[in-house]
């Protein structure tokens, strides 16, 4: 089940903005992103989770998916940079 948010690109993908990068996390490097109507979501920068070669920078728009609610907050099981096709998909969803 995915949370309902105003920034959903589709059922399981959410647009977020990178707020900060934690390089020395307990379980490795990760990002903290803000997602409208959900709040802060973390995403590991491990290769199995972050699907890009480059790391994001603060202020970068990203797409997070596979959100899971943990005791400490929301976690994404996948993350990548936002693409123009994501914007188009989001616009179509809002028009429906």
C-alpha positions as CSV (number, residue, x, y, z in Angstrom):
1,X,0.0,0.0,0.0
2,X,1.4,3.4,-0.9
3,X,0.7,6.6,1.0
4,X,-1.5,9.1,-0.7
5,X,0.4,12.3,-1.5
6,X,-0.1,15.3,-3.7
7,X,3.2,14.7,-5.3
8,X,2.6,11.2,-6.5
9,X,3.8,10.6,-10.0
10,X,1.8,7.3,-10.0
11,X,0.8,4.9,-7.3
12,X,4.2,3.9,-6.1
13,X,6.5,6.8,-7.3
14,X,6.8,10.1,-5.4
15,X,8.6,13.3,-6.4
16,X,10.9,14.6,-3.7
17,X,13.5,17.3,-3.2
18,X,16.9,16.3,-1.7
19,X,17.3,18.3,1.6
20,X,20.6,16.8,2.8
21,X,23.1,14.0,2.2
22,X,24.4,12.0,5.1
23,X,27.8,10.5,4.1
24,X,28.5,8.7,7.4
25,X,25.2,7.0,8.4
26,X,25.0,4.0,10.6
27,X,24.1,1.8,7.6
28,X,26.1,3.8,5.0
29,X,25.5,7.0,3.1
30,X,21.9,8.2,2.5
31,X,19.8,11.2,1.5
32,X,17.0,12.9,3.2
33,X,14.3,14.2,0.8
34,X,11.1,16.1,1.4
35,X,8.0,14.8,-0.2
36,X,4.8,16.9,-0.2
37,X,2.0,15.5,2.0
38,X,4.3,12.8,3.4
39,X,7.2,14.7,4.9
40,X,10.8,13.5,5.1
41,X,11.8,10.3,3.4
42,X,15.2,8.7,3.5
43,X,16.9,6.8,0.7
44,X,20.1,4.8,0.8
45,X,22.8,5.7,-1.7
46,X,23.8,2.0,-1.9
47,X,23.9,0.8,-5.6
48,X,21.0,-1.5,-5.0
49,X,18.8,1.4,-3.9
50,X,20.0,4.5,-5.7
51,X,19.7,3.8,-9.4
52,X,22.0,6.5,-10.7
53,X,25.8,6.7,-11.3
54,X,26.0,10.2,-9.8
55,X,24.9,11.1,-6.3
56,X,22.2,13.8,-6.0
57,X,22.9,17.3,-4.5
58,X,20.7,19.3,-2.2
59,X,17.9,20.9,-4.1
60,X,17.7,18.1,-6.8
61,X,14.3,16.7,-7.7
62,X,14.2,12.9,-7.4
63,X,11.8,10.1,-7.8
64,X,11.4,7.7,-4.8
65,X,9.5,4.4,-4.9
66,X,8.8,1.5,-2.7
67,X,8.1,3.6,0.4
68,X,8.0,1.7,3.7
69,X,6.9,3.2,7.0
70,X,9.5,2.5,9.7
71,X,9.4,3.6,13.4
72,X,11.8,6.5,12.6
73,X,9.9,7.6,9.4
74,X,9.4,6.8,5.7
75,X,12.1,4.9,3.8
76,X,12.4,4.5,0.0
77,X,13.6,1.2,-1.4
78,X,14.5,2.8,-4.7
79,X,15.5,6.3,-5.8
80,X,16.6,8.0,-9.0
81,X,16.8,11.5,-10.6
82,X,13.6,13.0,-11.9
83,X,13.2,12.8,-15.7
84,X,11.1,14.9,-18.2
85,X,8.9,11.8,-18.7
86,X,8.1,11.9,-14.9
87,X,6.8,15.4,-15.2
88,X,4.6,14.5,-18.2
89,X,3.2,11.5,-16.3
90,X,2.5,13.7,-13.2
91,X,0.7,16.3,-15.4
92,X,-1.5,13.6,-17.0
93,X,-2.4,12.2,-13.6
94,X,-3.5,15.6,-12.3
95,X,-5.7,16.2,-15.4
96,X,-7.7,13.0,-14.8
